[in-house]
């Protein structure tokens, strides 16, 4: 992890500009939020391939579905709350059911939307999207991974959802040598006492939790699951066997997200003690992103505390 920080939505804007130059079939749609979602960067370079549908997420997705039938590769963007909530039925019936090649790129996910409050804090979007058949669900850990994921999604044929954030997050990966593969988890550091599986902004916090635990003699393995669906079952089962205990960490409701997906894998293959760190089935509220993460228990210290508890469960 470096001292640099970058918002994944900024990486999205950069990736779109790059994609626009190398693939003329890429088109970008927005719901009147282009400055915030960073699709304005693409609009400046390729105005003829940019569509603002206005504040109308159902039309955003429906128009993207239609464009995909002509061979275009639409990236449809809005805030995560509205992209997944308001447009759910259109995504399900007009995109996923016919397996159309539409990429839903949703920014401002999670608690770190901050002052916009509960109405704008998407804490259910991963759960909603991963229940839809044919849908790929990606949640990048940093700006480098977000950019690589966007470029890879342009090559992937089929519906996909990518979750992006508003705030800057630490840069973990090196752009010069990082390779993104859909559905492939990444072991960032080794350990044999407990596995911490993070997704999105919680991956950097998992690495901080590892440092906290190492001072107490607990050696934690850290895994980045950037693709929630299809999830990398092999890396999860291997870690369950080798460490005997798992903590998951996500900026999302504990119901239906990463923790639930990991629980499904280990319960059916190799059951071990599991503790899920996330928002405990409640709405958020207005406040700074950092303050909200602390209030709702999404910090390195919270992850470390859960790791201590799950290690004790393993020893019983």
Secondary structure, DSSP 8 states (H G I E B T S, - for coil): --S-EEEHHHHHHHHHHHHHHH-TTEEEEESS-HHHHTTHHHHHH-GGGEEE--S-HHHHHHHHHHHHTTT-EEEEEEEHHHHHHTTHHHIIIIIITTT--EEEEEESBSGGGGGG-GGG-BSSHHHHHHTSTT-EEEE-SSHHHHHHHHHHHHHS-S-EEEE--SSEEE--S-TTT----TT--EEEE--SSEEEEE-TTHHHHHHHHHHHHHTTT--EEEEE--EEES--HHHHHHHHHHHSEEEEEEEEESSSSHHHHHHHHHHHH---EEEEEEE-S----SS-HHHHHHHTT-SHHHHHHHHHHHHHHHH-
